[in-house]
Each structure stands twice: as C-alpha cells, then as structure tokens.
Amino acid sequence: MPVLRFKDANGHAFEAPDELTIHDLFDKVKTTNKDGQNKNVITNSAEHGLIPQRDFFDKDIAVDGNTSKYTIITDGDFVYNPRKSSTAPYGPFNCYTRKEPGIVSPLYFCLTPKNKEFTPYLLYYFASPAWYSYIYHNGNQGGARHDRVGMTNSLLQGIPVTLPCLEEQKKITTFLSLYDEYVKTQENKVDALEKRRKGLLQQIFSKDIRFKDEEDNEYADWQEMSLDSVLLEYNEKSSKDGIYEHVSLTKEGVIPKTERYNRDHLVTHEDKEYRVTHLDDICYNPANLKFGVICRNKYKDAIFSPIYVTFKVKKGFIPAFVERLLVRNSFIQEALQYQEGSIYERMAVSPEDLLSMPIDMPSLPEQKKIAQFFDLIDKQIQVEKDKLEAIKLVKKGLLQQMFV
C-alpha cells in the first residue's frame, strides 16, 4: 500500500487501490512491419523515452530490408525494453507519444492500454520502482546477457499494478507533473549555460575575445604549431589487479565503469591488459561514432579499454586549456577529414593524424587565464546540475512513497 495518499474534495480518504496486473490493463501489440514499408525505427531509452533511432545514435542501426519482424507502435502504446541501466535497473517502460507510427526491435515488448484514461497514471507508475520487487523475485536476472532482464511474456503479463480510482489518479499525476515542470525549467537553465559556454569557446578560440595581463597589456600573438608539439602519446599497460580503478571514457569524461553500466565491466578476462591513464592525461576513444570522445582525465589514475588512446601534455602547456582546444566543434570538424575505415561506426581518426593537425596556441599566461575562466563557468554549470539532480531526487522519493 502506498505511503502517500490523496483525499477527495471532502477531505475523505479514497477507497483502497485495486491490485491488478499488466494482463488486466493491456493488450499485446502484434502488428509487425512485414512489408518493410515503415522506416521510422524507434529506440526505447531510459533517459529520453521512445525517440527515433537516428536522434539517439546519430545514425540508423537497423539495416534496410531487415525490419520485417519489428513491431509497429502507434500513439499511446507502451514499450518495455529489458536492457538494464543505472537509471532503469530493470529496463525502461515508456509510452509512445508521436503521431507517426514507428517500429521497434522484436527484443522489446509492446502493449496497448485497454483504457487510455489510465495512461498518465501508468506512466508515473512504471517510472517508479513499484514493480521492481516482482521482477527481482520472479525473473531470470541473467537473461540471455547479463545486461538484460530475462523477460518472458508470461512474466511481463504478471507484473503487478496498484491502480487507485480515476479521481485519485488525476490528483497524483497533477502533483507529480509539477515536479516535471521544475525538472524541465532547471534542464533549460543548464542547457542555456552550456550553450553560452560553447559560444564563448568559439569566440575565444577564433580570437574575437582576447585576455590581457594584470597591467591591461595584451598577450603575445598565438603561435601556429602541430598538435604533436603539445601532446605525447604513450602506452602504459596494466592487468586488472586491483591497483587501479576500472573506468570508462564518456562524453561526461572519465568515470568509473560501475557508474556507467551499474556493474564492473563487460569483459570477463581478468588477465587482459588495460591501458593506464593518469590525472590530467588527454584521453581519446577513436572507435566511437563520428569523431569519438576526447577529454581530460579529471578523475584519478585508472585503467580502461586498450582501444582508447592516452596522451601526456608536454611541459609548457596547461592540460585544462588543451582540453578546451580539443573539444571545440570546429576542431572536431577539421579532424573528421582524417577519418578512415570501411564501416561507418568503425571509422576513426588515428592518433598519428590527430597529432599532425595544426593548431594555434597562446602564451602560457594566456592559457592559464582561459583555463581559469572556463573553470569558473564549469563550476557555475555544475551548481545548476546539482540543483537539477536534487529536484530529480525529490521526485524519485515521491514516486517511491506514492506507488510502493
């Protein structure tokens, strides 16, 4: 029984919720893309919901002519993805809200509600952990892969749903939607600050904005040089012996593997050699989509996949400044001309080509000023991100109390 309950207009408690199952509330969607005519491939993301695959991956994963077994979904259908993540430990359960019908992988489970008046409430219910205990006690947690719930149709049909009367449902969804608005407002604030940072990067590195010294004198002109004058590739390796933390390289930077995948690692070979990265290294993953990921290691000494590349910043250059130089969109666009590879997702810019690229470099004092300037902006953005996470945490607590 939920801890938090609403009352009716007269201040009286609503009747006890019904204890139902997915079988009682949904019908299974069975229509498939037999003729292959629907090209709108949809991905079920824990963070972004049901969105076009091209928006999520920046490319099409499904191959033309190979979607005949994909399920066709329409506005109002629910889709469950059994893939686990840190934000959806038993997989995301989302509702499709686009006018154009889409198609989803046959690995997903698709349902249409028997009564669409319940949809707003059910969206919040499946965003809560109310149904996790049932999966934990009744499901095969290993699945075909250890990153997926071993979901079957019978298991899915038996997922319990606590369903209050429609009037209480509306009170719950109205209340929780206020927190959705708080989240959206804070997300917009973070987004605006990040756009401002991006614009300032462009202005500073195009030299439209210049810094001056403490006596208001201009610094020396920037000097053109190749990137290998700044960075030195090195290849230090270590086994997974407990000395170093195992990390992953993401757009957010170097983070513990457990933080990204909610588990230690994907590879089971303990004797595998990993690449070592030290604090303030410049780290590069050339095997990702487009240019890949490049960032400064702000974490600590660690090990990660040997497909990553590590660079030392040479003496006379500021690692925090070098990172700013490399993450600019204009630098990445220039680097893409060196891409090589026959398969799109494996195309990459080699470390050798990366180091051969020409760059403009300011004097050491101006590097320091630019790095300090962006550090202040980053701190401001982090403050707003922390506020965003605090709001999300409050909402998460409310979901737990209202549905569990």
N, C-alpha and C positions, 0 to 999 in steps of 0.2 A: 504494500500500500504506500502511495506517495507520502512524503513527509509534509510537503507544502500543498495545501488545498485552497481553492477559492470558495466563496459563498455566493448565494443568489442575491437578487436585488433586495430581498427582505432580511438579509443577514443570516439566512439559514444555510446549513451545510447541504451540499448536493448529495444525491444518492451515491452509494458506492460504485466505482467504475466497474464495467464489465471486464471479465477476463477472457479474452478471445485469442485467436491465432491468425497468422497470415492467411491460412486456408479460409478462415471465416470472412476476411476482409478484401481479398484479392483474387483475381483470376490470372492464370498464367498467359503471357503473350506468346503466341505460337507462330505468328506470321513471319516467314523468312524471306530473304532477298533472293529468291530463286532465279529470277531473270537477270540479276546483277545490275538492274537499272538505277537503284538508289546508290549514289556515290558519297552521301553525307555520313561519313564514318564518325561516330561519337565515342569519346573516351570518358570513363567514369573516374574522375579524380577526387581524392579525399579533400583537397583544398579548394578546388574550383568547381566541383559538381560535374554535371554532364555537359561537356563542351565539345565542339568539333575537334577531331584529332589533329588537324593541321594547326589549330590555335595552340594546342597543348605541346605538341612535339616540333612545331615549325616545319613539319613535312608529313607526308602520308606514309603510314606504316603498312596499312592493308594494301595488298597488291591488286591492281585491276584484274577482274575476272576471278578473283579468289574470295569473293564475299557472298557467295550463294547461300552459305549456311548462317550468315549473320542475321540477327533478329531485327525486324523493323519495329521501331518505337515511335509513338506519337505523343503529342502534348498531354501531360498528366500521367504518363506511365512511370512507374518506379523501376529502378535498375539497381541490382546489387552486384558489386564487384568483390569476389572473395580474396583479393590481394590485400595483405596486411600492410600497415604503415604506422609510423609513430602517432599520426593524428587520427587514424582509423584502425585500431588494433585488431578488429575483426572484419575489416573491409568497409568501404563507403557504401551507403544506402541512400540514393538520391532520386529526385523526381525530375523528369524531363519537362522543360517549360518553353520549348521553342515551337514555332508554328510549322516549320518544315519537318516532315518525318525524317528520322535518322536511322542508322543501322549500327548495331553494337556487336562486339565479339560474341561468339557462341559460348565463351567462358563465363559470360555474365548471365545473371538470372533476371528475367524481365516480368513485371507484374502490372496489371491494371486494376485500380481500385473499383470495388463494386459500388461504393458510394463516394463520389468526389467531394462531398461536403466535408469528409473527414481528412482530406489531403493536407490542409495546413497543419493540423494537429499531428498527423502521422509523420510529416517532415521533421518536426521537432522531436518526436518520439524516437525515430531512427537515428537522429543526431545525438541522442543521449546513450548512456551505457546500459539502459534498462534491459536490453536483450542479450548483453554480453554473457551473463552467467549461464544462460541456456546453451549458448554455443560452446562455452568452455566445458560444461559438464556432459554435453551430448555429442559434440562434434569431434572429428578427427583433426587434431590441431596440426599435424604434419602436412596433411594434404598430399597432392602429387609433388609439391615443392614446399620446403619449409617456410616460404614467404606467403603461403596461401592457406586459407581455411579449407579443410576438407569438406566442402559443402556438397550436399546432395539435395535433390528436390524434396524428399520426404523430411529432411532436417529443416529445410527452409520453410516448408508449409507449417511446421510445428512451432516456429518462433512465436513466443507469447507477446500479446499486445494488450496493455491496460487501456481501456477506452472509456473515458467519462462521458456524461451526456453532452450533447452538442453545445449547450449553453456554457458549460464549464470549459469545453474545448476552446470556444471562442475567447473566453477570458484568458486562458493560458496563452494562446497564440498572440493575442493583442499585447499582453505583458511582455512576452519574450521578443516580440518584434521591435519593442522599444530598444532592447539591447542590440538587436541587429542594426538599428539606426545609429546607435552610439559607435558600434564597430565600424560601420561604413564611414561615418564622419571622421573617425580617427585614422582610418585607412587613407582617406582622401588627404588628410593633413600630412601623413608620412609620404604619400605619393608626390605631393606638391614640393616638399623639401627635397626629395630625391631628384625631381626634375630641375629644381633650382641648382642643385649640386652639379648635375650633368651640364647645364648651361654655363655655369662658371668654369667647369673644366674646359669646355670648348673655347671660352673667351680667354682664359689664361694661357692655354697651350697654342692658341693662334696669335698670342701676344697683343690682343686687344686690351688686356689688362696687364699692367706691369707693377711689380712691387718695388719699393725704394728702401734704402738703408735707414738707419736711425737718424741720420743727418739730412734725410729727404733727398739724397742723391740717388740717381738711377744706377742700377747694377749694370755690369758689362753685358754686351750683346750675347745672346745664346749662340753656342757653337755647334755646328753640324758634325756628327760623328756616327759611326756604326754602332749598333747595339752591343756588339761583342767588345766594345771598349768599356762597357758598363757592367755586363753580365758574364759570368764564367760558369759553363755547365759542369756539373760534377756528378759522379755516380757512386755514392757511398751506399752500401747494401747491408742488410741485417736480416737474420731469421726472426721469426715471431717468438722471441724467448722471454717476453715479459719486461724487458728493459725499456722498450719504447711503446707508447700507446699506438694502437692501430687507428688511423684516421682516413677520412675521405676528402676529396677535393670537390667543392661545390661552388655555385655562384655566390654563396654566402661566405666562402673562404674555406680554410682547413678546419674540419670539425671531426669529433670522434665518430667512428663508424657506427657505434651503437646509437648515437643521436640521430643519424640519418636513416638507419634501417631498423631500429628497435631490436637489434641483435648484433653480435660481434662482427661477423664477416661472412662473405658469400663463399669463400674458398676454404676447403677443409684441410688442405695440405699444410701442416704445421712447419714442415721443413722448407717451404717455399722462401725464396729470397725476396725481401721487400726493399723498396728504396727508402733511404733515410732523408728526412727533411729537418732542418734546424730553424730556430726562431729567426725571422726576417729574411729567410730564403724567398726567392720568387719561384712559385710552383706553377707548372703548366700541364694541363691534360690535353694532348693533341688529338685524342680519339673521340672527343665528344662531338655533338652536332656543330656545324659551321666551324667557327674558329676554335671552339673548345672553351676551357676555363683557364684563366690565368689570374693569379692573385699572390699577395704576400702572406707568408705564414706568420700569423699573429698569435698562434696557439702555443706551441712549445715543441721541443724535439720529439719526433714521432716517426712512424713508418707508414708508407702507403704503397699502392699498387706500383709494380715496376714499369707500367705503361706511362706513368707520369714522368715529368722531367723536372729536375731541380737545378736552380741557378744560384750562385753566390753573387751578391752585389759587391763589386770591386771597391776598394778604398777610394774615397773622394766623391762618393755618390751616396745619397740618402735613400735607403730602401723604401721608406714611405712615399718619397717623391717618385721613385722609379715605378712603383705600383700604379700611381696615378697616371703616369705617362702611358703605361701599357694597357690599362683598362678603358681608355678612351675609344669611343666608337670609330673615330677617324683612323686611329692606329690599327684597329682590328680590320677595318675595311681595306686598308693598304696591305695588311698581312694576308688577306684572303687571296690575293693574286698569286701567292706561292702555294696554294692548296694543290695537293696531289693525291691520287687514289682513283680506283675504278668504281668503287661503290660509294654512294653519296655519304652514308653515315660513317664510313671509314676514311673519308678524305681528311687530310690533315696538313698543317704547316709544320715542316720539320724543324727541329731546334737549329739546325745549320742555317736554314733560310731565315728563320726568325732573327738570329744573331747578325745576319748580314744586312738587316734593314737599316736605313739611315734614320737618325733621329736628331732633334735639336735639344741641346742640353744647356740649362742656365748655370751660372756660377754656384758654388756650394752654398754661400749665404742665401741666395735667392731660392735654391732648392729647399733649404730649411724653412724659409718663410712660407713657401707654397704648401709644404707638407703640414706645417703647424696650422695654417689657415683651413685646410680641408679636415684636419683632425678635429677642429672646433665644430665644423659643420657636421661631421660624423657623430660627434657626441650629442649634438642637438637632435639629430635624426634618431639616435639610439634612445634618447629620453622619450620621444614620441612613440617609438616602437615598444618601449617598456609599458607606456600607458595603454597602448593597444592590447598588449598581452594581458595586462591587468583586467581590462574590460572583458576580454575573452575568458579569463579565468573565473570571473564572477558569473558570467553566463553559463560556463561549464558546471559550476556549483549549483546554479539554479536548475539546470537540466537534471542533475542527479537527484535533487530533492523533489522535483515535480513528477518525475517518471519512475523512480526506483522505490 
